[in-house]
Amino acid sequence: MFNIRFHGRGGQGIKTAGRLLGTAFFLEGYEVQDAPRYGAERRGAPMSAYVRADRKPINARGIITHPDLVVVDDSLIPVPAAGVLAGIRPDTVLLIASHEDDAVWRSRLNLKSPILTIKPSEGADPASVSAACAGASARLTGVIRKENLIEALEDELGKLGPALLKANLDTVLQGFESMSAHQGLVRQSEAIALIDYQKPEWINLPLEASELASATIQGAQTSVQVRTGLWRTQRPVVHYEDCHRCWWVCSSFCPDSAISVNEEGFPVIDYEHCKGCMICVAQCPSHAIVAIPESEAQRLERQGEQR
């Protein structure tokens, strides 16, 4: 059975990449499971997707603990919570979307596993990178033909219009062709016997007494050390000239308590912990909070520093 795990961030098209690969396997006559895995995360937060494919009925359920192929955006590799390297074996193939080459990642990770990279084109949309990874993954299995990959893409994205379909088709086929030298590198593995199953280790967290419910966590613990702002791909920006100072809306709806209110009643966003979910943008009654690309926000910051 093929066990393939995709890792990416919300909004990058990882779920669609998994569905595309799963549909291509199905068109080749395989029994298939494909499913995304995410909880309350928002755009930019780590998520994963799973694909199982076998010629026999698949009785396994749940997450893939020992993958044959791991596909990942390189920004997630150093994030422990993403679990990118969990359960990999010496024969697990690691496909990394990165501007660095294979040798750099072999040096950094020091793994026995085969490591391949697929380079995003300059300024490429994250979703197009995921499409290229789906095409590359199909070639690495060695069992998916180009015509079935194309049909799978048309089935998944055909309803979105010919222009988008054409752009993604070109990207998927580029990824497919880029791995021609490594066709069939990913091998099927045997199912793990349940007798060897190890239960996960659980951490019991004691409850703290609270006399008053509040939208803000008053007692800081370790979460302040996790700079979740690094996940952000879109940045909310407050236009204070349009702000009505209805502080309870944006500060109460922020799921991460990343919005506080200053003495004048204006909202202040903590960008070190704002994940870019854009709930504040959606909830602001006066539309005083707008979203801009994080790359654009950083460029404007650099220009301001240079002045």
C-alpha positions as CSV (number, residue, x, y, z in Angstrom):
1,M,0.0,0.0,0.0
2,F,1.2,3.5,-0.8
3,N,1.1,5.8,2.3
4,I,1.6,9.4,1.4
5,R,1.5,12.4,3.7
6,F,1.3,16.1,2.6
7,H,2.3,18.9,5.0
8,G,1.5,22.6,4.3
9,R,-0.3,25.6,5.6
10,G,-3.9,26.5,5.5
11,G,-4.6,28.2,2.2
12,Q,-1.8,26.6,0.2
13,G,-3.9,24.0,-1.5
14,I,-2.6,21.0,0.4
15,K,-6.1,19.5,0.7
16,T,-6.6,19.8,-3.1
17,A,-3.2,18.3,-3.8
18,G,-4.1,15.3,-1.8
19,R,-7.5,14.9,-3.5
20,L,-5.8,15.3,-6.9
21,L,-3.3,12.5,-6.2
22,G,-6.1,10.3,-4.7
23,T,-8.3,10.7,-7.8
24,A,-5.3,9.9,-10.1
25,F,-4.7,6.7,-8.1
26,F,-8.4,5.8,-8.3
27,L,-8.4,6.2,-12.1
28,E,-5.5,3.7,-12.2
29,G,-7.7,1.2,-10.5
30,Y,-6.6,1.6,-6.9
31,E,-8.6,1.6,-3.8
32,V,-8.1,5.0,-2.3
33,Q,-8.4,7.1,0.9
34,D,-7.6,10.8,0.8
35,A,-8.4,13.2,3.6
36,P,-7.2,16.4,5.1
37,R,-6.4,16.8,8.8
38,Y,-6.8,20.1,10.6
39,G,-8.6,21.4,13.6
40,A,-9.3,25.0,14.5
41,E,-6.4,26.4,12.6
42,R,-6.7,29.2,10.2
43,R,-5.0,30.4,7.0
44,G,-1.3,30.0,7.4
45,A,-1.4,27.4,10.2
46,P,0.1,24.0,9.8
47,M,-2.1,21.3,8.4
48,S,-1.7,17.9,6.6
49,A,-3.4,15.6,4.2
50,Y,-3.2,11.9,3.7
51,V,-3.4,9.5,0.8
52,R,-3.6,5.8,0.9
53,A,-3.7,3.6,-2.2
54,D,-3.8,-0.1,-2.6
55,R,-5.0,-2.8,-5.0
56,K,-6.8,-4.4,-2.1
57,P,-9.5,-3.0,0.2
58,I,-8.0,-0.6,2.7
59,N,-9.0,-1.4,6.3
60,A,-6.6,1.1,7.9
61,R,-8.1,4.3,9.3
62,G,-6.7,7.5,10.8
63,I,-3.5,9.3,10.3
64,I,-0.5,7.8,8.5
65,T,2.2,7.2,11.1
66,H,4.8,5.7,8.9
67,P,4.7,7.3,5.4
68,D,6.4,6.1,2.2
69,L,6.4,9.7,0.9
70,V,6.3,13.0,2.8
71,V,5.6,16.1,0.8
72,V,6.3,19.4,2.7
73,D,6.8,23.1,2.3
74,D,10.2,23.9,3.8
75,S,8.9,26.5,6.2
76,L,7.3,23.8,8.2
77,I,10.3,21.5,8.7
78,P,11.6,23.4,11.8
79,V,8.1,23.6,13.4
80,P,7.8,20.7,15.9
81,A,4.0,20.9,16.0
82,A,3.7,20.1,12.3
83,G,5.2,16.7,12.9
84,V,6.8,16.6,9.4
85,L,9.5,14.0,10.3
86,A,7.3,11.9,12.6
87,G,7.5,8.2,11.7
88,I,9.7,8.4,8.7
89,R,11.9,5.4,7.9
90,P,15.3,5.1,6.0
91,D,13.3,4.3,2.8
92,T,10.8,7.2,3.3
93,V,11.2,9.7,0.4
94,L,11.1,13.3,1.5
95,L,10.0,15.8,-1.2
96,I,10.6,19.4,-0.1
97,A,9.3,22.5,-1.9
98,S,12.2,24.8,-1.4
99,H,14.6,27.2,-3.1
100,E,17.5,25.3,-1.6
101,D,18.8,22.2,-3.3
102,D,18.9,18.6,-2.2
103,A,22.4,18.7,-0.8
104,V,21.6,21.6,1.5
105,W,18.6,19.7,3.1
106,R,20.6,16.5,3.3
107,S,23.2,18.4,5.3
108,R,20.6,20.1,7.5
109,L,18.6,17.0,8.3
110,N,21.3,14.4,8.3
111,L,18.7,11.7,7.4
112,K,19.3,8.4,5.6
113,S,16.0,8.9,3.7
114,P,16.1,10.0,0.1
115,I,15.6,13.8,-0.1
116,L,14.4,15.6,-3.2
117,T,13.5,19.2,-3.8
118,I,11.1,20.9,-6.1
119,K,11.8,24.6,-6.6
120,P,8.9,27.1,-6.7
121,S,9.2,29.6,-9.5
122,E,9.9,33.2,-8.3
123,G,6.8,34.8,-6.9
124,A,4.7,31.6,-7.4
125,D,1.4,31.4,-5.6
126,P,1.5,28.9,-2.7
127,A,-1.4,26.9,-4.3
128,S,0.5,26.5,-7.5
129,V,3.5,25.1,-5.5
130,S,1.1,22.5,-4.0
131,A,-0.1,21.6,-7.5
132,A,3.5,21.0,-8.7
133,C,4.1,18.8,-5.6
134,A,1.0,16.7,-6.5
135,G,2.4,16.2,-10.0
136,A,5.8,15.3,-8.7
137,S,4.3,12.8,-6.2
138,A,2.4,11.1,-9.0
139,R,5.6,10.5,-10.9
140,L,7.5,9.3,-7.9
141,T,5.0,6.5,-7.3
142,G,5.7,5.2,-10.8
143,V,2.2,3.9,-11.3
144,I,0.2,7.0,-12.4
145,R,0.1,7.8,-16.1
146,K,0.1,11.3,-17.4
147,E,-3.4,11.0,-19.0
148,N,-4.9,9.9,-15.7
149,L,-3.2,12.7,-13.9
150,I,-4.7,15.2,-16.4
151,E,-8.2,13.6,-16.0
152,A,-7.9,13.8,-12.2
153,L,-7.1,17.5,-12.4
154,E,-10.0,18.2,-14.8
155,D,-12.3,16.3,-12.4
156,E,-11.0,18.3,-9.4
157,L,-10.7,21.8,-10.9
158,G,-12.7,21.8,-14.1
159,K,-15.7,23.6,-12.5
160,L,-13.4,26.6,-11.6
161,G,-13.1,27.7,-15.2
162,P,-10.8,27.0,-18.2
163,A,-8.2,29.7,-17.3
164,L,-7.5,28.3,-13.8
165,L,-7.6,24.8,-15.1
166,K,-5.0,25.6,-17.8
167,A,-2.7,27.3,-15.3
168,N,-2.8,24.4,-12.9
169,L,-2.5,21.8,-15.6
170,D,0.8,23.4,-16.8
171,T,2.1,23.5,-13.2
172,V,1.1,19.9,-12.4
173,L,2.7,18.6,-15.6
174,Q,5.9,20.5,-14.8
175,G,6.0,18.9,-11.4
176,F,5.4,15.5,-13.1
177,E,8.2,15.9,-15.6
178,S,10.6,17.3,-13.0
179,M,10.7,13.9,-11.3
180,S,11.2,11.7,-14.4
181,A,14.7,10.7,-13.3
182,H,13.2,9.4,-10.0
183,Q,10.1,7.6,-11.3
184,G,9.2,4.7,-9.0
185,L,11.4,5.8,-6.2
186,V,8.5,5.7,-3.7
187,R,7.8,2.0,-2.8
188,Q,4.7,0.5,-1.2
189,S,5.1,-0.7,2.3
190,E,3.4,-3.4,4.3
191,A,0.7,-2.6,6.9
192,I,1.9,-2.3,10.4
193,A,0.6,-5.2,12.6
194,L,-1.7,-4.0,15.3
195,I,0.1,-6.2,17.9
196,D,3.0,-3.8,17.6
197,Y,0.8,-0.7,18.1
198,Q,2.1,1.8,20.7
199,K,-0.3,4.0,22.4
200,P,0.5,7.7,22.3
201,E,1.8,9.4,25.4
202,W,-0.8,11.8,26.9
203,I,-0.1,14.9,28.9
204,N,-2.6,15.7,31.5
205,L,-3.1,19.5,32.0
206,P,-4.7,20.5,35.2
207,L,-7.6,22.9,35.0
208,E,-7.3,26.4,36.6
209,A,-10.0,27.9,38.6
210,S,-11.6,31.0,37.0
211,E,-14.0,33.4,38.7
212,L,-14.8,35.4,35.6
213,A,-15.1,34.3,31.9
214,S,-13.1,36.6,29.6
215,A,-12.2,36.8,26.0
216,T,-8.6,37.5,27.0
217,I,-6.3,35.0,28.6
218,Q,-5.0,36.9,31.6
219,G,-2.4,34.5,32.9
220,A,0.5,34.1,30.4
221,Q,2.0,30.7,30.2
222,T,4.3,29.2,27.5
223,S,2.1,30.3,24.5
224,V,3.7,33.8,24.5
225,Q,7.0,32.1,23.5
226,V,5.5,30.6,20.3
227,R,5.7,33.4,17.7
228,T,2.6,32.2,15.8
229,G,2.8,35.4,13.7
230,L,5.3,33.5,11.5
231,W,2.4,31.4,10.2
232,R,0.7,34.5,8.7
233,T,0.4,35.0,4.9
234,Q,-2.1,37.9,5.2
235,R,-1.8,40.7,7.6
236,P,-4.8,42.6,9.2
237,V,-4.1,46.4,9.3
238,V,-6.2,48.9,11.2
239,H,-7.1,52.2,9.4
240,Y,-7.6,54.2,12.6
241,E,-9.3,57.1,10.7
242,D,-12.2,54.7,10.0
243,C,-12.2,53.0,13.4
244,H,-15.3,53.5,15.6
245,R,-13.5,52.2,18.7
246,C,-16.1,49.4,19.1
247,W,-13.3,47.6,20.9
248,W,-15.4,44.6,22.0
249,V,-15.9,43.3,18.5
250,C,-12.4,42.8,17.1
251,S,-10.8,42.0,20.5
252,S,-13.5,39.6,21.6
253,F,-13.7,37.7,18.3
254,C,-9.9,37.3,17.9
255,P,-9.4,33.5,18.6
256,D,-5.8,34.1,19.8
257,S,-6.3,37.2,22.0
258,A,-3.9,39.0,19.7
259,I,-5.9,42.2,19.8
260,S,-5.7,44.5,22.8
261,V,-7.2,47.9,23.3
262,N,-5.2,51.0,24.2
263,E,-6.2,53.8,26.6
264,E,-7.9,55.7,23.8
265,G,-10.1,52.7,23.0
266,F,-8.3,51.8,19.7
267,P,-7.4,48.2,18.9
268,V,-3.8,47.3,18.8
269,I,-2.7,44.1,17.0
270,D,0.1,41.9,18.4
271,Y,1.7,40.8,15.1
272,E,4.0,38.3,16.9
273,H,1.0,36.2,17.7
274,C,-1.5,37.2,15.0
275,K,-1.9,34.1,12.7
276,G,-3.7,36.0,10.0
277,C,-7.0,34.2,10.3
278,M,-8.8,37.5,9.2
279,I,-11.7,37.0,11.5
280,C,-11.2,40.6,12.7
281,V,-11.4,41.8,9.1
282,A,-14.7,39.9,8.6
283,Q,-16.2,41.1,11.9
284,C,-15.3,44.8,11.9
285,P,-18.6,46.7,11.4
286,S,-16.9,49.9,10.0
287,H,-14.5,47.9,7.7
288,A,-11.6,49.7,9.4
289,I,-9.5,46.6,9.4
290,V,-8.2,45.4,6.0
291,A,-6.1,42.6,4.8
292,I,-2.8,43.0,2.9
293,P,-0.3,40.3,1.8
294,E,2.3,39.7,4.5
295,S,5.1,40.1,1.9
296,E,3.7,43.5,1.0
297,A,3.5,44.5,4.7
298,Q,7.2,43.5,5.2
299,R,8.3,45.4,2.1
300,L,6.6,48.6,3.4
301,E,8.2,48.1,6.8
302,R,11.7,47.8,5.2
303,Q,11.0,51.0,3.2
304,G,10.0,52.8,6.3
305,E,13.2,51.7,8.1
306,Q,15.4,52.8,5.2
307,R,13.9,56.3,5.3
